[in-house]
């Protein structure tokens, strides 16, 4: 398997993943961590189709991200390149491809009901599913990071790019945070990963 992908995904998923990649003639490359994405799919100038995945993901998140990107390729192949990247065609394809993997041989029991719920209507990123993102995080190696929603209101935190914010009030789906340097208010995804500077 390309780049020894079996080192990055659950053992029970290796054969199924290999079958998908062989069928679609996809090239997969494992990359160093990118802060703004877990993975991506693109059609190269030479006509090949390439998927890249961050190598720092835990096996379960890596597998979900890999199938997410394979779904982009298959959706474009089946429905044409004018479809929305995360529209209904992609959702249908992602659901179809992911369903065989949602079983106790591959995922821990505590993740299965969360995955079943998420894949009723998969989002552009599993990070926007608060319950699933938090559950998946439990399988990451310790890194001292937190999600914004986990820390108390008034906490001071830092982003990967060094910008420092103070957590404010909760809106319907986002959290208001004030940038310390400028006083500007920004709306954060509750699952944005941050480094806590100090509690309230």
C-alpha positions, 0 to 999 in steps of 0.5 A: 500500500502506498506510503505504508498506509497500513501504518496509519489506519486500523488494521481491519480497514486495510484490505477495504481501503486498498481495494478502493485505491486500486479501483480508482487508481488513486495516489495517496501521500502522507504529509506533515501537519497542515493547520488548516486541513486534515487532507485534500484531493486534487487532479494533477496536471498529468491527469493523475488523481492525488490525495494527501492526508496529514500524518499526525492524525490518529488512525480513526480520524485518518481513515475518515479523512481518507474516505472523505477525500476518496468521496470527492474523487468518486463524486466528481467522476460520477456526477461531473466537476460542476457539482458543489465540493460538499453538496448532495452528490458528495454527501451521498458518495461519502455515506456509501463509501463509509458505511462498510467501515462503520463496524466494531471490527474497525472503530471502538464501540464508543465511536460507532453511535456518533459515526452513525449519527454523523453520517446521516448528513455528513458535513464538510468537516467532522470537526464541526460535529462537536460530539464526534470531534471530542470523541475522536480527540481522545485517541490523539497523543497528548499535545496540550491543546484544547477545543475552544468550547472546552475552556471557560468563558474569559479564558485567554488562548493562543492559536497556532499562528501566535494570535491571542484571544479572549473567549467571549459569549456563545452564539447559536453555532459559534463562539465570540472571541476578542483578539487581544492585540486589536480588540476585534471580535471574531466568531470561532468554530467551537471545535477550533483547537487552541493552546490555553494561556490562562483561565479566567 
